[in-house]
């Protein structure tokens, strides 16, 4: 019997057979030379054709995807045709290596360089190795590495999943995910939540689970066990029955005593917005505008941006749509805007800061948002990411006013913004907490690293204190300005109760989480939520805070959350 404990990142209780990710593609032999009779020019041409084929395949998958999956696939497609990768490989071919060996060694070099940069750029190293394997498979005429095939639904086990693999998971065949690596904010975790797949990450020993063996996966508790008895079967059946109910949302977020907490959706384009509206979302709490910019080498034009934003606004007439201006940099580099050579991009020129190095892009984006808003019935709010000081907030508010946008706000994802919220909110009308970045910056813990998963947890008392300080700063502004949460913390039903107790006014999440969060809020009064917030704040550890709050929310256990 094997019992594994990891970090539960997406709730659900399922039983299924284990299927491990296939072994990585075998490396071409060291020193493998060009085939006799093949010139370097011919080999480079073949290599570039294979790389472009991989890029086009990923782009076509991206076109059919939405939200986080679309963004991940688009970014990975760009990596397949990355000039640095292909130029490095071409030099090695010119030195006599085969195309396969050249791209393999070039991938190693580029991945190592990104890994040494740390932070978000280290995460991109996995993309390079994934793309390298796909190109080599194309050169060999083999299928691209990826999710195993199976006649029956299964629980997928891996060390970690490449972004492109995670983004193309078929929820009809994959019952749940278990990884030995990764963290609570990794691609695997975020997309598992978006797909509604039970998932556990950072489960050491997962690689030892026998292929084909049945296991019970509890994505809320973060456990995997090969002991499957009547109790586990009953729990899985109960989850199956409850999940149908949790998939629906009444359209009104509120506590048991009628305190309203609008539940909004995080979206990445018009398709996402339409799906969120159909799921009952009360508006949009985070429109990621990167969807307009990622798959290109040049800045999109005014009319193109206007049409893209208008498509989202049209899904929510009369409702609030909060637009986050371009969050370029770190894990979302753009050739025309960001510097890929920064030593630590997570702490570099990203988000609002790009206006200091590339002035004009943000101004033009605000003009496009304003034009789209003028032709819409939606209530459009606009916020800037990576605001750190009151002066930056004032500057952004001035830019919004110049563009004709009436409701400027800021993202609170840098600890300094939480600590100076009172001063910052003198200049803007609202704040939205980006708990993913706020947590990693507060705890100095890369959110992609499995060994730091315990630190990189929004239940950390230090992070909850930053939320409390932000809300307190808002109340100092003559009755209080709205403070929402649009990070992944809002999708955790127990943590959602705590956030409401701390004074957060709105919660924004993946549409799949609306029903679960709505059910948790409806089970408590506002006084209950405030008391549980104090319980969490009084805890010394993230695990202790989470356990203490969950113990007083019996509905979570009943629903398998």
Protein Blocks (a to p, Z undefined) as FASTA:
>chain_A
ZZdddddfbgcdddddddddddddddddehiacdehiafklmmmmmmmmmmmmmmmmmmm
mmmpghjllmmmmmmmmmmmgmklmmmmmmmmmnopafklmmmmmmmmmmmmmmmngpjl
lmmmmmmmmmmmmmmmmmnopacddddddfbdcddddfbdcfklmmmccfklmmbdcdfe
dcfkbmklmmmmmnopacdehiehklmpcghiacdddfknopacfbdcfklmmmmmmmmm
mmmmmmpcehiacdfkopacddddddfbjklmmmmmmnopabdfbdcfklmmmmpcbdcd
fklmmmmmmmmmmmmghiacdddddfeejjlccfklpcfkbfblmlmcehjllmmmmghj
lmmmmmmmmmmmmmpcbdcddddehiabfklmmmmmmmmmmnopabdcdddfbfklmmmm
mmmmmmmmbdcddfklmmmmmnopafkbmklmmmmccklmklmmmmmmmmmmmmmngoia
adddfbfklmpmklmmmmmmnopabdcddfklmmmmmmmmmmpcfklmmmmmmmmmmpmb
fklmmmmmmmmmmklmmnoZZ
